[in-house]
Amino acid sequence: MLKCKVYSFETLDVWKEARKFAVKVYKLTKQLPSEEKFGLTSQMRRSCISISTNLAEGSSRESLKEQARFTEISFGSLLELLNHFILCFDLDFISEDELINVRIDIDQIGLKLDRLKKSQLKRHEEKRKSNSNRKPLP
């Protein structure tokens, strides 16, 4: 079996959950009216993909502060998707139970994104402090 390099984002639980959630979103958006194919369906699918994609892209950044910014963008995409689902409910495209189940997933992913961002910023600050405490070379 071919061994591939595992990138840091692939080890993140929140990235794994976002991928699973994207599959769920794709399945749910199949039930939307066909006239929404280039409207809500397309927007919702882009939003859900953006969550895991920004985590992957952010992991390539050397600065923890930059990584945290991409995590923040992932969170924004998550809330954008929540807005789309609320609108789908308002338009009777999904049931209340479906909305509640989606909100549970969104809450869980959102909590993990928040924890990740706080961890990234904390490590950034610790690194900054440790670099400022170093004595200059003679």
N, C-alpha and C positions, 0 to 999 in steps of 0.2 A: 504494500500500500504506500502511496506517495505521501511523504510527510511535508506538510506546508508550514510555513512560519505562521504563528498565531500573533496577531497584532493586539496591542493593549486594549483597544475598544472591544474586541471580541470576548474579553474576559469580564466585561461589565455586566452585572445582572440587569441593570436598567436597559442596556442595549438589547439584550436577549428578550426582555419583556416587550420592548418597543417593536421588535421584529414580529413577535407573536401577535401583538396588537394590530400591526399592519395587516396581517393575514385576516384577522377578524374584521377589520374595517373593509377590506376588499370584498369579503363575503357579504357583509351588511349592505354595502353600496350596490351590490348586484340587484337588490330588490327595489332600488329607487326607480322612478319612472324613466323610461328611455329618453324622454325629452330633457332630462337632467344629465345625460351622458357627458356633455361638454360644459355643464354648469357645476352643480353641487358635487356630483360624483367625481369629476376630475379634481375639483378643489380639495375634497376630502382625502382623496388618494394622495395628492401631492403633500398635504399637511402631515398625514401619517407617515409617509416615507421620510419626510424632513426630520422627524424626531430622531430616528436612528442614524440617518445620514449626517446630521450635524454632530452627533456624538463621535462618529467615525472621523469626520473631518477635523474636529477639535483635538482629537488625540494625536494628530500629526504636528500640532503646534508645540514648540519647545516651552513657551511660557505658560505656567499654570494659570495665570490671569487670562490669557487668551483662550485656554481650554475652558475656563469657567464661562467665558463669553459665549462660546459655542454651546455649552450646556444650557445657558440662559436662552439662546435662540431655540434650542430643542423644546424648552418649556413653553416658549411663545407659540410654537407650532402645535403643541399639545392643547393649549387653550384655544387656539384658532379652530382646531378640530372639535373641541367641545362646543364652541359656538355653532359650528355647522350641524352637529347632532341635535342641538336644541332647536335650531331652525327646522330640521327634518321632522322633529316631533311636532312643532307648531303647524307644519304643513301636512300632518298626518301621514308622513312617509314611513315613520317607525312608531312602534308602540311605546307606552310608558315603561314597560318592563325592559325593552331594549335600551332605552335611554338610561335607565337606572344601572343596567349591567355595564354599559359603556362608561358611565360616570365612575363606577367602582374601579374599573381598569385605569381610567384617567387619574383618579385620586392616588392610586398605588404608584403609577409611573411618575406622577408629579412629585410625590413625596421622595422618591428615589432620586429624581433629578435635583431636587432642592438639596438633599444630603450630599450628592456628588459635588454640586456647585460650592457648597459651604466647605467641603473638604479641600477642594482645589484652591479656594481662596485662602483657607487657613494655611495650607502647605506653601502657597505663594508668599504669604506674610512671614512665615517662619524662615523660609529661604532668604527672603530679603533682609530680615533681621540678622540672620547668621552671617550673611555676606557683609553687612555693615559693621559687625562686631570684629571682623578679622583685622588683624594689624597689617598695615601695608609692608610690602617687602622692602628691604633696605636698598 
